[in-house]
Amino acid sequence: MSTEDNMPDTGEEDILQFICFKLADEEYAISVDFILEAIKVLPVTPLPQVPEFCLGVANFRGLILPVFDLRKKFLLDCAPFNRDTRILIANIDNMAVGFIIDRIIDHVKLKSSQVDPAPRVKMNIPRGYIQGLGEIGARTIIILNLKNVHDSIVAEISEHSLNQFNRGF
């Protein structure tokens, strides 16, 4: 489902495109500029001594793909994978990364005026992970800043590895 029919032509306002998905009871979105594709969950090889949200690596068409569970990263309640669960494959800093999501909802197009800045109120996930909130009728969509989420993942893995290394001495 696309929202382009809901957008009257009012000039040269920027049109932003997002893939919307569910995590727990919330609706999130990521810019299509990052998304390579969405696939069914692949077998994942666990890695030792990494944070719990790092599920491991998967072989995707010969590419070793790190896979992260956004539910665990955002400290949401865990849920078993089902037939709707997907891996969103994103390109971040020229690296393919997989993010487990509950299900794809749709592809939306929003005018920049339909996106509000990240709120200053306390939310379930850190404010730095939020690019803004998209409004489509009665829907409010949390638009993720995927670069910030990924940078946080990399930093947390590095810190976790350093702590594991220091415990060995």
C-alpha positions as CSV (number, residue, x, y, z in Angstrom):
1,M,0.0,0.0,0.0
2,S,1.4,3.4,-0.9
3,T,0.2,6.8,0.4
4,E,1.0,8.6,-2.8
5,D,-2.8,8.8,-3.6
6,N,-3.3,10.7,-0.3
7,M,-0.9,13.5,-1.3
8,P,-2.3,16.4,-3.4
9,D,0.3,18.0,-5.6
10,T,1.1,21.3,-3.9
11,G,4.4,22.2,-5.4
12,E,8.1,21.2,-5.1
13,E,8.1,19.8,-1.5
14,D,10.5,16.9,-1.0
15,I,9.0,13.5,-1.1
16,L,10.5,11.0,1.3
17,Q,10.1,7.2,0.8
18,F,10.1,4.7,3.6
19,I,9.6,1.0,4.3
20,C,7.3,0.6,7.2
21,F,7.4,-2.4,9.6
22,K,6.2,-3.6,12.9
23,L,8.3,-4.3,16.0
24,A,6.2,-5.4,18.9
25,D,3.2,-3.0,18.9
26,E,5.0,0.0,17.3
27,E,5.2,1.0,13.6
28,Y,8.7,2.0,12.5
29,A,10.1,3.1,9.2
30,I,13.5,3.2,7.4
31,S,14.4,5.3,4.4
32,V,14.3,3.3,1.2
33,D,17.8,4.8,0.5
34,F,19.2,2.3,2.9
35,I,17.2,-0.8,2.0
36,L,18.6,-3.4,-0.4
37,E,15.8,-5.9,0.2
38,A,13.6,-7.8,2.7
39,I,13.9,-11.6,2.9
40,K,12.6,-14.5,4.9
41,V,14.7,-15.4,7.9
42,L,17.8,-17.4,7.0
43,P,19.7,-19.8,9.2
44,V,22.0,-17.7,11.4
45,T,25.3,-18.9,12.8
46,P,25.7,-17.6,16.3
47,L,28.9,-15.8,17.3
48,P,30.6,-16.1,20.7
49,Q,31.0,-13.2,23.1
50,V,28.8,-10.7,21.4
51,P,25.8,-8.7,22.9
52,E,22.5,-10.6,22.9
53,F,21.0,-8.5,20.1
54,C,23.7,-9.8,17.7
55,L,22.2,-13.0,16.5
56,G,25.3,-13.9,14.4
57,V,25.9,-14.2,10.7
58,A,24.0,-15.6,7.8
59,N,25.1,-16.7,4.3
60,F,23.1,-14.5,1.9
61,R,23.9,-15.4,-1.7
62,G,27.6,-16.0,-0.8
63,L,27.8,-12.8,1.3
64,I,28.4,-13.1,5.1
65,L,25.7,-10.9,6.5
66,P,25.7,-9.8,10.2
67,V,22.2,-10.1,11.6
68,F,20.8,-8.0,14.5
69,D,17.5,-8.3,16.3
70,L,16.0,-4.9,16.6
71,R,13.6,-6.1,19.3
72,K,16.5,-7.0,21.5
73,K,18.5,-3.9,20.6
74,F,15.5,-1.7,21.6
75,L,14.9,-3.8,24.8
76,L,11.4,-4.8,23.6
77,D,9.8,-8.1,24.7
78,C,11.1,-11.1,22.7
79,A,8.8,-12.9,20.4
80,P,9.3,-16.1,18.4
81,F,9.9,-15.7,14.7
82,N,6.9,-16.6,12.5
83,R,6.0,-16.6,8.8
84,D,5.9,-12.8,8.7
85,T,9.3,-12.3,10.3
86,R,11.8,-10.8,7.9
87,I,15.4,-9.7,7.6
88,L,15.7,-6.2,6.3
89,I,19.0,-6.0,4.5
90,A,20.4,-2.5,4.6
91,N,23.5,-0.8,3.1
92,I,25.2,1.2,5.8
93,D,28.6,2.7,5.1
94,N,28.9,0.3,2.1
95,M,28.3,-2.7,4.3
96,A,25.3,-5.0,4.1
97,V,23.7,-5.5,7.4
98,G,20.6,-7.5,8.4
99,F,17.9,-6.4,10.9
100,I,15.3,-8.8,12.1
101,I,11.8,-7.2,12.1
102,D,8.4,-8.6,12.9
103,R,6.7,-7.9,9.6
104,I,6.7,-5.5,6.7
105,I,3.7,-3.2,6.6
106,D,4.1,-1.2,3.5
107,H,6.0,1.3,1.4
108,V,5.0,4.9,2.1
109,K,5.8,8.3,0.5
110,L,5.6,11.3,2.8
111,K,6.1,15.0,2.1
112,S,8.8,16.4,4.3
113,S,6.0,18.5,6.0
114,Q,4.5,15.2,7.2
115,V,7.6,14.3,9.2
116,D,8.0,16.0,12.6
117,P,11.4,16.1,14.4
118,A,12.1,13.5,17.1
119,P,10.1,14.3,20.2
120,R,11.8,15.5,23.3
121,V,9.7,13.3,25.5
122,K,10.9,9.9,26.9
123,M,10.3,7.1,24.4
124,N,11.0,3.4,24.4
125,I,14.1,3.8,22.4
126,P,16.9,6.4,22.6
127,R,16.1,9.7,21.0
128,G,19.2,9.5,18.8
129,Y,17.8,6.5,17.0
130,I,14.8,8.5,15.9
131,Q,15.0,10.7,12.8
132,G,11.4,11.8,13.2
133,L,7.7,10.9,13.4
134,G,5.7,10.5,10.2
135,E,2.0,11.2,10.2
136,I,-0.3,9.4,7.8
137,G,-3.9,9.9,8.8
138,A,-4.3,8.3,12.2
139,R,-1.0,6.4,11.9
140,T,2.1,7.7,13.7
141,I,5.3,6.1,12.4
142,I,8.6,6.2,14.2
143,I,11.2,6.9,11.5
144,L,14.6,5.4,12.5
145,N,17.9,7.0,11.9
146,L,19.5,3.8,10.8
147,K,23.0,5.2,10.7
148,N,22.8,6.1,14.4
149,V,21.3,2.7,15.3
150,H,24.2,1.0,13.4
151,D,26.8,3.2,15.0
152,S,25.4,2.3,18.4
153,I,25.5,-1.4,17.5
154,V,29.2,-1.1,16.4
155,A,30.1,0.8,19.6
156,E,28.3,-1.7,21.8
157,I,30.0,-4.7,20.1
158,S,33.4,-3.0,20.5
159,E,32.8,-2.2,24.2
160,H,31.4,-5.8,24.8
161,S,34.5,-7.3,23.1
162,L,36.9,-5.1,25.1
163,N,35.1,-6.1,28.3
164,Q,35.4,-9.8,27.4
165,F,39.1,-9.3,26.6
166,N,39.7,-7.5,29.9
167,R,38.0,-10.3,31.9
168,G,40.6,-12.8,30.4
169,F,43.4,-11.0,32.2
